């Protein structure tokens, strides 16, 4: 599982837990909170009414006195109030009074006068001097039919409890306020959760993107590709720079080790030839043999010098990750310069260089020196394999969004077993004239230059005999 998905799932679990807490704790607290506020209001109301009813109750006229008339008149009053968006026309109170035995002596609804309420908690607890309240269903099978009853004592002149006044109100009267509060909490809770999920998704995407960039960078480095350190932020930028430093140090160490090993291996043959010739020269020899061994020493010395020069040039190219200051390069002019550079070798080999089908408007972008040297290496390779008296042809043409530089000869071609290896370092084929093999670095240099410029190099057999080497580069506008 990718790290971004794991981060997102972990974040989602946290948000889901928060949603559960919101739904099961916060939302569920809305209803009891509103009911507690209503009970507080009923307690105040019951005590106020108990004080107002005390005179009529103590005088024995609680059911037909002024207090009773005023309370019954409340049912006919049109309140016409708009409370937080809800219209209210009538009072939802029921008021009843019991004597010291718990018998109802007044009921604003008139239905329960004379009934014994001494068992109900509101009356029972209040008569005992405690706070009395209860919540009872008016319909035993309907859980939404609960009615809250809050009582207050009626005291005589000596402070003794002589009766109880209870104010009752259906909980359903506050249900719209509870539902609206719950909807508001849920609505804004969902907005908050949605925002949190969006933030989590963006955070997971950003983290995954940063980690993914570093992962692709590490994979490309492992594969030996030329790749620049990706742009990352914060700690990821520090991690990327640490990886880059580690890469540079490891590559530098491995690079030196590889080149020392390769150079040591490749120098064994010319050194053996020089040592053998030198040993023979220490003994008396005919002049012709002496001249031949001296020539061998000179040739092998030049071979080692060329090998070291080419190896250093190849190392400089391989170690570069990009062209620091690319510039437009006219390939027609570059081809002319490269042909002039190898003209002496071509004349010595009896080979004619011909520039054919060169697009004068072909412009690449990159390092002119490296590109010139790469073309010169292709020409050197073609001259080495071209028969005396033959022609090496050079062509520059467009191929879609790329430019192709073709160098073709009429030599023996490339054996099938060597097709996939000709661009390897130190890999070289025997020359047709029986001469010594090359350093095996020229075509490797071409491949590295092509890759550095965003292109590639190919060597294939040519129809009718011979081989054609192709250096393909992006156009300047598409590099």
N, C-alpha and C positions, 0 to 999 in steps of 0.2 A: 504494500500500500504506500502510495506516494506521501511525502511529508505534508504537502499542502492539504491533501484529503484528510490525513490524520489530525492536523490542526483544526480543520473545519469541523470534523466530527466531534472532537473534544470541545470545541467552542459551542457546538450545537447542543451537546449534553448539558453544558452549563446554562445555556439560554433556556433549554427545556425545563431544567430544574427551577430556574427563576420563574418560568411560566406557571409551573405547578404550584410554587409557593404563592404566586400572585392569585391564582384561581382558588386555591384551597385555604389560604390564610387571609390575604388582604380582602378579597371579594366577600368571603364568608363573614368577615368582621363588620361589613356594612350594615347588615340586617340587625344584629344585636346592638350595634352602636346606635342606630336610629331608635330602636326600642328602648334602650337605656335612657336616651334623651327624652323620649315620650313619658317614660315612667317618672323621671324627675319632674316634668311639667305637671303630670297628674298628681304627684305628691304635693306640689305647691297649691294646685287648684283645690284638692281635697281639704287641705288645712284652711284655706281661705273660706271655702263654703261652710266648713264646720263652725268657724267663728260666726259667720252670718246666720247659720241655722240654729245656733245655741239658744237664742231667746225664745223662738217659737217652740223648740223642742222641750225646753225646761218648763214652758208655760202650758204644754200639753196640746198645742195646736199645730204641730209640725205638718200634718197632712192637709190642713185647710187654712193655714196662716199665710202671711204675705210672702214668706220665703217659698212655700210650695207654689203659690201663684206665679211668682217670678220665674221659678225654674221651669214650670209647665209652659210658661209663655215663651221660653227659649226655643221651643220646638217650632213655633210659628214665625220666628224671626228669620228674615232673609239676610244672611251674612254678606253675600255678594263680594267675596274677597278673591283676589288673584294671588296665589301663593307660589312664587317661583315657577310660574307658567301653568299652574293648575287652578281651575276655578272651583271655589267652595261656596255653597249656598246655605247649607244647614249645619248645625252643630251635631257632632257625633257622640256627645256625652250622654250617659245614663247616670242619674244620681239616685241613690237610695239611702235611707237612714234606718238603723236598727236600734232597739232599746238595749238596756243592760243585759237582757237575756238572749239577745241575738235575733229577736223577732222583728221583721220588717214593718215599720210604722209609716214609711213614706217611700214611694217609688215613682220617679218622674214618668215612667211608662205606664204606671197604674196596674201592672199585672201580677205583682208578687207581694202585695200588702197582706200581712198576717203570716207569711211563711217564715220558717225557722232557718236562719242563715248562720246560726252559731257554729256550725261545723266548717264553714268556709274560712280559709286562712286569713282573708282580709279582715273579717269580723272577729274571729277567734283570737288571733294574735293581738289585735288592737285592744280588745277588752282586757287582755292580760298586760297591757302597757308596753307592748312591743310594736315594731313596725309591721303593719299588715298589708300584704299584697298577694295577688295570685293572677295566673293567666289560665283561663279555662275555655275549652271549645264550646261554642254555642251549638254546633252540630258535631256529635261524637265521631262521625266518619269523615269529616272534612278538616284536614289539618290547617287550612287557611282561615278557619272560622274562629280562631282564638280571640278572646276579649281580655284585655288587661284591666284588673281591678286594683285600685289603690285606695286605702282607707285612712281616715284621720279621726281621732277621738273627739267627742263632744263632752266637755267637762262642766260640772256645776260650779257654783260660787266657791266651794271649798277645794276645787281642783280635782275632785274625783271623777272618774270616767263613768258617765251615765248613759252614753250612747255612742254609736259609730256612724259616720257619714262616709260612704264609698262613692268614688267617681269611677265609672267604667267607660272604656273606649275600645272599639274593635281595632285589632292590629291591622286589619285590612285597610283602614283609613289612611295608614301611612305607607301602604304597599306601593303606590305609584312613585313616591319619593325614593323608596328603597330600590325599586327596579331601575329608575332613572340613574341613581347613583351607581348601581352595579353596571349598567350599560356604559356609563361614562368611564368607569374604572376599567372595564374590559376593553372599550374602544381605545383609550389611550394606552392601556397596557399592551394591546396588539400593535399599536403604532410603535411603542417603545421596543417591543420584541422584534418587530420587523426591522426597525432601525438597527438594533443590536445584531440581528442576523446579517443585514447588509454590511455593517461594519466588519463583522467577523468574516464574511465572504471576501470582502476587499482585502482585509488583513491577511487571510489565508492565501489569496491570490498573489498578493505582493510578496509574502514570505516564500511561497512556492516558486515565484518568478525569480527571486534573488538566488535561492538555492539551486534552481534549475540552471540558471546561467553559470554558476560556479561548477555545477556538476558537468554540464556540457563542455565547459572549459577544461576541466580535469580529464574528461574522456578524450577530448581532442589532443591534449598534451600527451596522454598515454598512447594514443595512436600515432604520435609523431607528426601531427599536422601543424601547420603554421597558423596560429590563432592568437589574437590579442586578448588581453585581460578585459573581461566585460565590465561595463559600468554598473557598479552596485553602490548601495548607500549604507551609511552607518557602520555597524559591526561587520556587515557583509563585505563592505569595501575594505576594511582592515583585514578580514580573512582572505579576500582575493589578493591583496598585496602580499600577504604572507605566503600564499600559494605561489605567487609569481616569483618571489625571492627564493623560495625553496626550489622552484623549477629551474631558475637560472643557475643556482649553485649545483644542483644535481646534474643538469644538462652539461654545464661546463666541465664538471669532473668526468662524466661519462664520455663527453666528446673528446677530451684530451686522451683518455684511456683508449678509446676506439681508434683514434688517429695514430697514436704511438704504436699500437699493435699492428695496424694496417701498414703504416710506413715501414716498420721494422720488417714485416713480411715481404713487402715489395722491394725493399732495398737488398735483400739477401742475394737475389740473382745477379744484379750488376756488381755488387761487392765481390761475389765469388769470381766473376769473370775478371775483375780488376786484379784481385789477389793472385789468381792463376796466371794471368799475363805477366804480372810483376815478378812472380817466382821464376817464370821461364826467362824473363829478361836478365835475371841475375847470372845466367849461364851463357857461355859463348853461343851465338846464333848467327845464321846467315842474315845479311842485311834485309832481305825481303821478309823473313820471318819477324825480325825485330820491328820493321816498319808496320807489319800487320798487327803485332801485339800492342804497339804504341797506339795505333789507330783504334784498337779495341778498347784500350784504357780511356782514350779520349771520348769515344762514342758512349761508353757506359757512364762516364762522368757527366757528359751532357744529358744523358737520359735521367740520371739521378737529379740533376739540377732542374730539368724540366718537370720532373715528377714532383719535386718539392714546391716549385712555383705554382703548378696547377693545384696541388693539394692545398696550399695556402689560399689560393683564389677560391677554390671550392668551399673551404672552411668558412671564409668570409661570407659567402652567399648562404650557406646552409644555416649559419648562426643568426642571420637576419630574419626578423619576423614580418617586416613590411618595408616598402620603399618610403623613406622618410620624406623626401621632396620629389614626388613624381613630376615629370614635365612632358609636354607633347613631343613625340619623336616621329619624324618623317621616315618611314621604313625604306623608301627608295634610296634616300641618301645614306642611310645606315648600311644597306646592302652594298652600295658602291664602296664605302669605306672598308667593309669587311673583305670584299673581293680584292681591293688594293693591298690589304694586310697580308693575304695569303698568295699573292700573285707570284712571288719568287718560288714558293714551294710547288705551285702548279706548273711553272715552267720547267723546274728541275724534274718533275714527274712526267713531263710530256703531256699534260692535260690542259685543255682549253676551258676557261670559265666563260659561260654565256648567261647574260641576264635576260630573262624572257618573261613576258606578261607581268611587268611590275606596275602596279597601280600607283601613279604618282600622288594620288590624294589619300593614300592609306596612311593614317596617323594613329599610332598607339600612344600609350601614356606609361611612363616608367623611367628607368635609369638607362640613358643612352649607352654608357660604357658597358654595362652588363649585357644589354641586348646585342651590341656590336660584337662583343667577345663570344656570345652564344652562337651568333651566325657564323663567325670565323671558325668556331669549333666544328660546326656542321660541315663547313667547306673543307676543313682539314681532314675530317673523317671521310668525306666523299673522295678527296684527292688520293688518300691512302689506298682506297679500294678500286678506284677507276683505272682501267687499262691504259697503257701509254697510247697516245693518239686519240683518245676518246674525249667526250665533252661532259662537263659538269654543268647542269642547268639550274639556274636560280629563278624562282617565280614568287611574286607577292600578289595576292588577290584577296578579295573579300569573300567570306563564307558566312552569310547571314549577319549576325551581330558580332562576328569575329574576323580577325585577319590571319591569313595563312602565309607562312614563309616556307616554301618547298625547295629543298636542295636534292637534286636527283643525279644519280650516276648510272653507268652501265657496267658496273662490276659484277661479282659473283652473286650478289644478293645476301640475304640474311638466312642462315640455317634455321629450320623450324625450332630446334631446341634452344636457340639463342634469342628468339623474338621477345620473350618476356624478361630477358636479363640484360639487354644491351645498355640500359640506363643505370645499371648497378655500379656502385663504386668499385674500381679496379677490375671490372670485367672487360676483357678485350679478346677480339678474334684475330687469328693469324692473318697477315697480309698476303694477297695473292702472289706477290713477287718473292715470297719466302723471307722477307725482312722481319725484323723483330717486332713483337707486339707493342702496342702503344701503352701508355700509363693506365689506360682504362678510366680516366677521369674527365675526358672531354665531354662525352655525352651525358655523364652524370651532372656536370656543370650546366649543360643545356637544360636538363630536366628541372634542376633547382631554380634556375633563372625563370623558366616558364611558370613554375608554380608560384614563385615570388611575385610574378606579374599577373597572377590570376588566370593563367593559361595552362597548356600542357604540351608535351613533346611526344612524337610518335615516329617510329622507324618501321617501315614496311617494305616488302618486296615490290618491285615495279613491273608492270606489265611489259613483256618483251625483254626482260632481264635487267638486273641491277636493283638498286634500292633507292627509296625516296624518304628523306628525313623531313618531318614537318614540325615547325614551331608555330603553335596557334596562340594568338593573343587577343584580348578583348579590344574592341574599338575604344578610342579615347573617350567617347561620350558615354560608354557603358561600363567602364572600368570601375 
